Structures are given as structure tokens and as C-alpha cells.
């Protein structure tokens, strides 16, 4: 029986995931990360050994590992693309 997600209570399942980690103006992608993933909220949880391996890799600024491949990452901006909505006096804006 799957364990419940600590965040939302949904069912957790094992999966290999990837994540992006920013260091100043550089982004590093780490893949093949063993995780428990919630089927409902998609939150990812790592065990202690995985968390420790990720911490060591980032603390060493990725100098201790050889990349398995490189990718080109396009960068987009939302500058000038956000259209703010005007609210009527009786409307209450909700900020999530």
C-alpha cells in the first residue's frame, strides 16, 4: 500500500526525477534522482542518502562530477508580457 503524501495525503510512488539547480547565472540539471512522487500534488520527496548526495554535489559547485551530457536551454522573459487586471471596487484580488 502506498504511503500518503505528507503534503496533501495523496498516494506516493517511486520514480526517477530530475531537477534544475541555479548557481549564480548558471543552471545545472541533475537527473536520475530516486524519489517518492505524489500522484496528486506531484511533490517530490528524497531519502536521506539522496538528499546528502545532492547537497554534496551542489556544495562542490558540481566540480567533483563529470557531466553525462550538455543541453542548450532557451531563456525567456515575462518582461512586458504581464497584463495587470483592473479590479472593481467590490472585487477583492486574490494573491496565491
Backbone as JSON, one array per atom type, in Angstrom:
{
  "sequence": "XXXXXXXXXXXXXXXXXXXXXXXXXXXXXXXXXXXXXXXXXXXXXXXXXXXXXXXXXXXXXXXXXXXXXXXXXXXXXXXXXXXXXXXXXXXXXXXX",
  "N": [[0.84, -1.19, 0.0], [0.63, 2.19, -0.91], [2.45, 4.88, 0.64], [1.02, 7.74, 2.3], [1.11, 11.07, 0.97], [3.01, 13.54, 2.62], [2.34, 16.16, 2.28], [-0.22, 16.5, 0.94], [-1.66, 14.19, 1.31], [-2.12, 12.43, -0.77], [-1.49, 9.51, -2.9], [1.76, 8.07, -2.87], [4.47, 7.3, -5.12], [7.33, 5.46, -6.29], [9.91, 6.97, -8.27], [12.23, 8.01, -10.82], [13.58, 11.17, -10.98], [14.25, 14.51, -12.24], [16.02, 17.58, -11.63], [16.49, 21.14, -11.63], [19.15, 23.22, -10.75], [20.16, 26.31, -9.65], [23.1, 28.24, -9.73], [24.34, 31.2, -9.15], [24.53, 32.7, -12.23], [24.29, 30.36, -13.64], [22.8, 27.3, -14.65], [22.25, 24.04, -13.53], [21.47, 20.77, -14.39], [20.26, 17.97, -12.8], [19.82, 14.59, -13.11], [18.21, 11.32, -12.9], [17.46, 10.98, -10.23], [16.51, 9.28, -7.44], [13.27, 9.19, -6.11], [10.3, 9.72, -4.11], [7.2, 10.31, -5.38], [4.3, 12.28, -5.33], [1.16, 11.34, -6.52], [-0.96, 13.07, -6.66], [-0.33, 15.88, -5.94], [2.15, 16.1, -7.05], [4.46, 16.6, -5.65], [7.86, 16.07, -4.73], [9.83, 13.78, -2.9], [12.82, 13.03, -1.19], [15.04, 10.48, 0.01], [17.27, 10.27, 2.87], [19.93, 9.64, 2.07], [19.94, 10.32, -0.66], [19.34, 13.05, -0.51], [21.65, 13.89, 0.82], [23.62, 13.28, -1.13], [22.86, 15.06, -3.19], [23.24, 17.49, -1.84], [26.04, 17.42, -1.37], [26.98, 17.47, -4.03], [26.06, 19.99, -4.92], [27.31, 21.71, -3.06], [29.95, 21.4, -3.77], [29.93, 22.77, -6.03], [29.47, 21.41, -8.39], [31.93, 20.57, -9.33], [33.12, 18.17, -8.71], [32.07, 16.19, -10.21], [31.65, 14.67, -13.39], [29.92, 15.9, -16.15], [27.24, 14.07, -17.71], [26.12, 14.71, -20.08], [25.43, 17.6, -22.15], [23.07, 20.27, -22.51], [21.22, 22.63, -24.5], [19.68, 25.47, -23.28], [16.9, 27.37, -23.72], [16.16, 30.76, -22.85], [13.59, 32.65, -21.55], [11.68, 35.66, -21.14], [9.35, 37.36, -19.06], [9.07, 40.02, -19.07], [7.26, 42.85, -19.94], [5.16, 41.29, -20.81], [3.23, 40.79, -18.97], [-0.02, 41.36, -18.16], [-1.73, 43.45, -16.25], [-4.67, 43.29, -14.37], [-7.51, 45.35, -13.95], [-9.33, 46.01, -11.04], [-12.68, 46.09, -9.91], [-14.33, 48.18, -7.46], [-15.77, 46.56, -5.64], [-14.6, 44.09, -5.91], [-12.29, 41.68, -4.7], [-8.94, 41.26, -4.95], [-7.13, 38.2, -5.28], [-4.21, 36.81, -4.13], [-2.09, 34.28, -4.83]],
  "CA": [[0.0, 0.0, 0.0], [1.48, 3.39, -0.98], [2.41, 5.8, 1.78], [0.36, 9.0, 1.95], [1.94, 12.25, 0.82], [2.98, 14.39, 3.81], [1.81, 17.48, 1.92], [-1.65, 16.54, 0.6], [-2.31, 12.92, 1.63], [-2.26, 11.6, -1.96], [-0.64, 8.31, -2.97], [3.15, 8.26, -3.3], [5.03, 6.2, -5.91], [8.74, 5.68, -6.59], [10.22, 7.42, -9.63], [13.48, 8.74, -11.03], [13.22, 12.52, -11.39], [15.36, 15.43, -12.48], [15.8, 18.91, -11.07], [17.4, 22.2, -12.07], [19.73, 23.93, -9.61], [20.82, 27.54, -10.08], [24.26, 28.78, -9.02], [24.54, 32.5, -9.78], [23.91, 32.77, -13.55], [24.38, 29.06, -14.3], [21.81, 26.3, -14.25], [22.73, 22.67, -13.61], [20.38, 19.8, -14.37], [20.64, 16.69, -12.21], [18.79, 13.6, -13.43], [18.33, 10.01, -12.26], [17.32, 11.17, -8.79], [15.44, 8.44, -6.9], [12.37, 9.98, -5.28], [8.91, 9.34, -3.93], [6.44, 11.39, -6.0], [2.87, 12.24, -5.04], [0.34, 11.28, -7.73], [-1.93, 14.17, -6.63], [0.25, 17.22, -5.97], [3.42, 15.98, -7.77], [5.59, 16.93, -4.78], [8.9, 15.04, -4.75], [10.49, 13.6, -1.62], [14.05, 12.26, -1.3], [15.51, 9.9, 1.26], [18.43, 10.96, 3.46], [21.14, 9.42, 1.26], [19.79, 11.11, -1.88], [19.48, 14.46, -0.11], [23.07, 14.11, 1.12], [24.35, 13.28, -2.39], [22.56, 16.33, -3.85], [23.91, 18.55, -1.08], [27.49, 17.37, -1.66], [27.19, 17.88, -5.41], [25.89, 21.43, -5.04], [28.33, 22.39, -2.26], [31.2, 21.34, -4.53], [29.62, 23.52, -7.25], [29.47, 20.46, -9.49], [33.28, 20.34, -9.83], [33.57, 16.81, -8.4], [31.4, 15.24, -11.09], [31.74, 14.91, -14.83], [28.57, 15.86, -16.72], [26.99, 12.96, -18.62], [25.82, 15.36, -21.35], [25.07, 19.01, -22.02], [21.91, 20.66, -23.29], [21.02, 24.06, -24.71], [18.46, 25.87, -22.58], [16.43, 28.7, -24.1], [15.76, 31.61, -21.74], [12.5, 33.54, -21.92], [11.39, 36.71, -20.16], [7.98, 37.84, -18.99], [9.06, 41.48, -19.09], [6.38, 43.4, -20.96], [4.13, 40.32, -21.18], [2.27, 40.65, -17.89], [-1.11, 42.31, -18.29], [-2.39, 43.59, -14.95], [-6.11, 43.44, -14.45], [-8.1, 46.38, -13.1], [-10.38, 45.44, -10.2], [-13.76, 46.97, -9.49], [-14.26, 48.46, -6.02], [-16.34, 45.48, -4.85], [-13.82, 42.86, -6.11], [-11.12, 41.51, -3.85], [-7.92, 40.45, -5.65], [-6.58, 37.09, -4.52], [-2.81, 36.57, -4.49], [-1.71, 32.95, -4.4]],
  "C": [[0.88, 1.25, 0.0], [1.34, 4.25, 0.28], [1.71, 7.08, 1.36], [1.37, 10.15, 1.86], [1.86, 13.11, 2.08], [2.36, 15.76, 3.54], [0.3, 17.48, 1.74], [-2.39, 15.25, 0.93], [-2.52, 12.0, 0.45], [-1.33, 10.4, -1.92], [0.74, 8.63, -3.52], [3.58, 7.05, -4.13], [6.5, 6.5, -6.19], [8.93, 6.09, -8.05], [11.63, 8.0, -9.65], [13.11, 10.09, -11.62], [14.47, 13.31, -11.75], [15.0, 16.77, -11.89], [16.83, 19.87, -11.66], [17.86, 22.97, -10.83], [20.49, 25.13, -10.15], [21.98, 27.86, -9.15], [24.65, 30.04, -9.78], [23.83, 32.51, -11.14], [23.98, 31.46, -14.32], [23.32, 28.12, -13.77], [22.42, 24.92, -14.5], [21.52, 21.74, -13.52], [20.93, 18.49, -13.81], [19.5, 15.73, -12.49], [19.09, 12.28, -12.73], [18.31, 10.11, -10.74], [16.2, 10.26, -8.29], [14.59, 9.25, -5.92], [11.06, 9.24, -5.06], [8.1, 10.54, -4.43], [4.96, 11.2, -5.7], [2.09, 12.28, -6.35], [-0.66, 12.44, -7.78], [-1.28, 15.54, -6.82], [1.61, 17.27, -6.68], [4.64, 16.41, -6.94], [6.56, 15.76, -4.78], [9.59, 14.99, -3.39], [11.68, 12.67, -1.81], [14.41, 11.66, 0.05], [16.8, 10.62, 1.69], [19.69, 10.83, 2.6], [21.1, 10.25, -0.03], [19.96, 12.59, -1.59], [20.94, 14.8, 0.15], [23.9, 14.17, -0.17], [24.1, 14.58, -3.16], [23.25, 17.5, -3.16], [25.4, 18.6, -1.38], [27.78, 17.88, -3.07], [27.07, 19.4, -5.56], [26.92, 22.22, -4.23], [29.67, 22.43, -2.98], [31.06, 22.07, -5.86], [29.81, 22.67, -8.49], [30.86, 20.19, -10.07], [33.76, 18.91, -9.62], [32.98, 15.78, -9.35], [31.57, 15.66, -12.54], [30.32, 14.88, -15.4], [28.42, 14.69, -17.69], [26.61, 13.46, -20.01], [25.54, 16.82, -21.09], [23.88, 19.29, -22.92], [21.91, 22.17, -23.47], [19.68, 24.42, -24.09], [18.05, 27.25, -23.05], [15.97, 29.46, -22.85], [14.71, 32.6, -22.24], [12.3, 34.56, -20.81], [9.91, 37.05, -20.21], [7.91, 39.37, -19.0], [8.21, 41.98, -20.26], [5.25, 42.47, -21.38], [3.05, 40.13, -20.11], [1.23, 41.76, -18.02], [-1.87, 42.35, -16.97], [-3.86, 43.91, -15.16], [-6.56, 44.56, -13.52], [-9.26, 45.75, -12.33], [-11.42, 46.5, -9.89], [-13.67, 47.14, -7.98], [-14.77, 47.31, -5.17], [-15.62, 44.14, -5.03], [-12.63, 42.85, -5.17], [-10.1, 40.68, -4.62], [-7.36, 39.38, -4.73], [-5.17, 36.85, -5.03], [-2.41, 35.21, -3.94], [-0.28, 32.91, -4.15]]
}
